Amino acid sequence: MVMTQALAPPLRAFGPQWHSAVMGTAIVANGASALPVRAPGLHAFAVAMWMLSFVLLLSVSAVRCAHMLTHWDEAKAQLLDRPSNAVFYGCPPMALLAVGQGTLVLGPDVIGAHAAVAVDAVLWSLGAVYAMAVACGIPYLMVTRWRMEGGAVPGWLLPVVAPMVAAALGPSLVPHLPPGQAQATMLYACYAMFGAGLLCTLLLLPGIWSGLARGGLEPITLTPTLFLVLGPLGQSTTAMNQLADVSATAVPDRAAAMEALPVLYGVPVMGFALVWLAVAASANVRAMRKGMPFAMTWWAYTFPVGTCVTGAAGLARHTGLHVFTGMALALYALLLAAWLVVAARTVRGVWTGELL
């Protein structure tokens, strides 16, 4: 009874933002698998990180289910009455999608190829439907229910970038579908989700920049969310690469045009991503010098950077240029360093009760 009462307050406050830890861990595994180089122990490390992300997904999802069953009023309030919490509903579908991709690519060594495909098919399907529901539902609440004060903030990107993640990770399932209609439908569905994520992002970015230029980010713990802008940039580049890889299989008559898109689209976008990375990193160094405390927003240092790793790796594959290989390796080193710091601080925060 005493233990139940002690756990009740932390459980009541448990929100969807905890899935960001799953996303950040899964992208470490997926990024290692995507790197255009092979090093001793890299594959084993990627498999271990995927397994950790799978355990985290099950654990966080179980606690979220318990939270919704025992504190439905709080869960409802998080979604309907607190915009700052509601935008994090974009995290659960991305967690499902990222872990599913890791299962497909890295899982066969552990659970077998057929089981890996089946698990990813389930996780991708759940994640894609969830992503589209969030991408539609959160903007609807912004328009009809909430009265947003101030300008847009980078966190607003979380719900709308989720379909982009589905678009980037869905093509891996195309070769496992029956040839013809099934493969083509999957490919075009991913293009449609790519469009949904991209156009919603383009709709929000001017407002985000305007808000940042006028008033910055308050409180200071929101500064890491500047890295969220990298998410749609890296993920859209990854999507273009992945879609091009399977175009010859799904729609051979249109493959030539689709295979040109990764370079024509991805190179300029990754150029902007590097500029934004410099801006976001500089702002965060400044915030840390001012004593920015640790918060779950620090997980923004991981997944968005990881999408740039997979985007650069895809460009290295399609252009053959060593500069993109070097970019992917440098970004992965940054991702790994960020994950080590943030994961350690999260474990410490949970252990001491600071985050619960």
N, C-alpha and C positions, 0 to 999 in steps of 0.2 A: 504493500500500500504506500509506504514511504517512497519507494523507488518510483512508482507510478506518478505520485505527486511531484517528485523532483524532475521527472522527464516531461511533465505536462507543459510548462512554459516554453522550453526549447522546441517541442513538437508543434506547439501552436504557432510559433514564429517561422517555422520551416517553409521556405518558399521555392518557387521554380528556379531561382538563381543558382541553386545548388547543382543543377544539371550542367552549369558551366564548367565545373570540375571534371565531369565526365567528358565533355567536349574537348577540354584542354588536354586531357590524358589520351584520348583516342587519336587526336591529331598528331601527337608525338609518334604514335605507332604508325599511322598512315603516312606521315611525312617521311619516316625512315624507309618505309617500303617504296615510296615514290622516288627517292633520290636516284639520280642517274649514275651513281657509282655504287660499287659493292665493296664492303670492308669486312674483315673477319669479325664475327660476332654481331654484325648489324642486324641480320635477319632474326637471330635469336632474341636480341634486345627488342626488336619490333613486336615479336610474338608475345614476349613478356608484358610489354606495355599494353598490347591489345587485351590480353587476359585481365590485366588490372582494370582497364576501362570497362570491360564486361562486368566485372564484379562491382565496380562503382555504379554502373547503370542499374543493375539489379538492386543494389542497396539503396541508392537515392530514390529510385522509383517506388520501392517498398515503403520507405519512410513517407514519401509524398502521398501514397495511397492511404497510409495510416492517418496522416494529417487531414486529408479530405474526409475520411470517415469519422474522425473524432472531433474535428474542428471545421465543419463545413461552413459555418458562418464566417470564420476567418479566411478560408480559401475563397469564398465568394467575394468577400471584401477586397482581397488582394487583386482579383480580376476586374471587378466592376467599379470599385471606388478608389483605387490607388494606382494611377497611371505609372508611377515610378516602379511599382511591383509588377504591374500587368505586362509591361514590355518584355519582362523576362520569361513570359510564356513562349517566346521564340526559342528558348534554350532546350526544352525537352525534345521537340522534334529533331533538332540538329544533333542532339546527343544520340537519339535512336539511329539516325542516318549515319553518323560517323562511326559508331560501334558496328553497325551493319557492314559498312565498307571494310573495316578491319577484319571482320569475320570472314568475308568473302576472299580477301587477299591473303590473310595470315592464318585464318582458322583451319584450313585443310590439314595443316601439320598436326593439329590437335584433335579435331573432331571429324576429319574426313571431308572430302570434296563435296559429296552430295549433301551432307548435313550443313556445310558452310553456305552453300547456295540457298538451301531452304531457309536457314536462319536469316540470311541477308534479305531474302525476298520478303519475309515477314516484317523485319525491322524497317526495310525501305518503304514498304507499303504503308505501314503505320506512320512512319515519319513523314512521308509525302502528304498523306491525307491530313495529318496533324498540322504540317507546315502551311498548307493552303487554308485550313480553317483559321489558324492564327493570323496569317497574312491578310485575310478578309476581316476577321473579327475585331482585331485590335484597332485598325484604322476606323472601322465602323463605330467603335466606342469613342474614339477620339472626336469624331464628327458629331455624334448624336448625344453622348452622355457626359463627357468630360468638358470642362472649361480650362483649357491649357493656358497657364500663365507663363509669360516669357517666351523665348524662342525655342526652336527644336533643339534637342540634344542628341548626341551620338547613340544613346541607348534606344532611340526610336527605330534604329535600323534592325534591331534584333528580330522583331516579328516578320519584317518584309524580306530579310535575307534568307530566311529558312527555305523558301521554295528554290532559291539559287543553289543551296546545298543539295537538295533533292535532285536538281538538274545536273549537278556535277557528279553525283554518285550513282545515279540511275543507269548511265550507259554501261557500267560494269556488268549489269545483269542482261544486257541485250544478247550477247552470244549464247546465253543459257535459255533463251526463249525460242519457240518454234520459228523457223524461217518464214518470211513473208509478212503477213499482216501484223502479227504479234510484235516482231522486232521493229517494224516501221512505226507502229503505234507508240511503242515505248520511246523510240527516238524522238518523235515529234512531241510527245507529252513532255519530255525533258526540255525540248526547245521552248515549249509554251511556259513551263515553270521558270526557265531562264529569263524569258521576257517579262514575266510577272515580277520576279525579283529585281531585274535590272531597271525597269521603268519606275517601280516604286522607290527604288534607291535614288534614281535621278530626280524624282519628285521631292525627296526629303533633303538631299545634300545642300541645295541652295539655302534652305531654312536653317540647317545645322551650321553652315558657315556663317550666316548672318548672325545667328544667336551667339556663336563663339566670338565673333569679331566685336559685338556690342557689349557683351557682359562676361565672357569667359565661362568657366564651369564652377558652379558652387553647389554643394560643398567641395572641398579640395579632394575628397575621396573619389569624386567622379572623374578626375583627370585621367586615370587609366582607360576610361571609355573612349578616349580619342583614338585608341587603337582599333576600335570597332569599325571605323571607316575602312580599314584594310580588308575587312571580311568580304564585302561584296566585290572588291577589286580583285583580290586573289582568288576568290571562289568563282567569279565569272570567267577569269582566265583559265582556271582548272576545268570548268564546264566546257569551254570551247575546245580545249585539248581532248577531253574525254569523248565528247560528241564526235569530233573528227576521227578519233581512233576506231569507232564502230560504224561510221557512215558507210564504208564500203561493204560491210556485212548486211546492214539493214536496208539501205537505199543506194545500191551501187550506181544508179543512173545520176544521182546528185552528189556523189562522193567528192568529185573534183572541187566543186564549189565549197563544200563544207570543210574540206581539208585545208583550204586557204584561210579560213576564218581565224584559227588560233594565232597565226602570225599577224594578220592584219588588225585583229582586235587586241590580242594579248600583249604585244610588245608596247604599244602606247599606254595601255592601262597599267602595266607593270612599271612603266616609267613614272606615272603619277603615283603609284603605290610607294615607290622609293622616296619621292618627295614628301608624301604624307608621313611615312615612317620617320623621316628626319624631324618633321614638325612635332609629331606625337612624342617621340623619344625626348626631344629637347624640353617640351612642356612637362614631361614626367620627371626628368632630372631636376628641373626647377622646383616642382612640387615636393619631391623627396627632400631637397635641401631645406624646404620650409617645414619639414616634419610631417609629411603626409602619412597617416597611420594605415596599417594594413586593413583591407576590407575585401569582400568577395569580388569587388570590381577589379581587383588585380588579376583575376583570371582572363581579363581582356588582353593581357599580354601574350596569351598562348594561342588560342584557336585562330584569331585573325592572322597572326604571323604564320601559323601553320598553313593557312590557305595560300599564302604567298609562296611558301616552300613548294607546295604541289603545283602552283601555277608556273613558277620558274622551272621546275623539273619538267613539266610538260613542254614548255618552250624549248628547253634544251633538247628534248626528244624530237621536236618537229623542225627545229632549225639546224641542229648539229653544232651550234656555237658553244664553245667552252665557257664563254662569259656567263651564260645562263646556268651552266653547271656550277660555276663558282658562286653565282648568286644563290642558287638553291642550297649549297653547302653552308654559306655564310648565314643565311636566314635560318637554317636548321640549327646551327650552333646557337644562335640567339634564342630560338624557340626552346631548345633544351635547357639553356641557362635559366630562362624565365620560368619554365615548368618546375625545375628543381627548387627555385626560391619560393614560388607561390605554393607549391604542394607542401613544402616544409612548413611555411607559415600557416597554411590551412590546418594541417595536422596539429600544430601547436595551438592554434586558436580553438579547435574543437576540444583538445585535451584540457585546456584551461577554462573552457566555457565562454571565451570572449566572443566567439562567433555564433553562439546558440542562446 
